[in-house]
Amino acid sequence: MLYDAEYLTRIEALVRAHLAEWELPPDAALSLLSVSENATFRITGGGRDMALRVYRPGYHDAAEIRSELAWITALRDEEMVATPAPLATRDGRLLLEVRDTDASGTPRRMAAFAFVPGAEPQEGADLPFWFRRLGALHARLHAHARRWTPPEGFSRKVWDFDAMLGARPLWGDFRAALGLGAAGRSLLERTALALKERLAPLSRPESFGLIHADLRLANLLADGDSLTLIDFDDCGFSWFLYDFAAAVSFMEHSPRVPELKDAWMDGYRSLAPLPADAEVALDVFVMLRRMLLTAWVASHAETPTAQAMGVPYTQGTLALADAFLSRG
């Protein structure tokens, strides 16, 4: 289990040993903000306030992380969306690579960002308001991705069917879902085949490009009427409409999803057109995302989010899969 107490203690010590790289004092206040794909710390001291991400080993290589930071920098330079500024080390590096203190000497990669106040939108009455805002922000991101020329060596993962549910699943095999029995496995396998078939006509060249891919509520910071986008760690090449499915992560079963979908589409259309088949396509991507996250919950069982989901999340996936197939 990667993110156990011993690992987090060691990583915190590793972070503290390199505070000077960002001109932080050795006694800077350091607290763990979140553990998901990565471990993220908030660090304050010496007049600085920042979030420091320690990347999960074995997930992204250095070129992929530098590419993530390149897109964030381009979005900020062109004032496309509000997102925290990457912070360079004292010698100008946006990505710091150090050796772990354990016997393996595994490379650990770190990136720092300016800390931005705010809280994730809550599942209350005003959630459609935020989804309308998010739809417009997604339209801006997609427009930028379509016209932007990435720097040489740009490398991000491709989130296609094979990377999610097929031959090279990046987040684990959905068949290993927590609490999944033989009947449930069969149901999910049939659903995966149906998804593959329904994705084929949606995979036009113009429908695929660089997206954030993980703008769920936890990666949105609302402060007053402003909305800041954070955590581009999973950005990559996928269907543009998949961004909506990521936005309803872990609440795909909510009866509010149709309302949120309408709000998101309204926001998107305020800046850009959507394909004629968008409404039906979004439902396909929501099912795809749900199955991907069901695999993620099993393969990242040590994280607080996965622990909060557990077996009931798999059971909910089975109910959604049955309904998805029944709709034909």
Secondary structure, DSSP 4 states (H G I P E B T S, - for coil): -TTSHHHHHHHHHHHHHTGGGGT--TT-EEEEEEESSSEEEEEEETTEEEEEEEPPTTTS-HHHHHHHHHHHHHHHHTT-S--PPEE--TTS-SSEEEE-SSTT--EEEEEEEE----BPPPSSTTHHHHHHHHHHHHHHHHHHHHH--PPTT----B-SHHHHTSSS-TT--GGG-TT--HHHHHHHHHHHHHHHHHHGGG--GGGEEEE-----GGGEEEETTEEEE---TT-EEEETTHHHHHHTTT-TT-TTHHHHHHHHHHHHHTTS---TTHHHHHHHHHHHHHHHHHHHHHHTTTSHHHHHHHHHHHHHHHHHHHHHHHT-
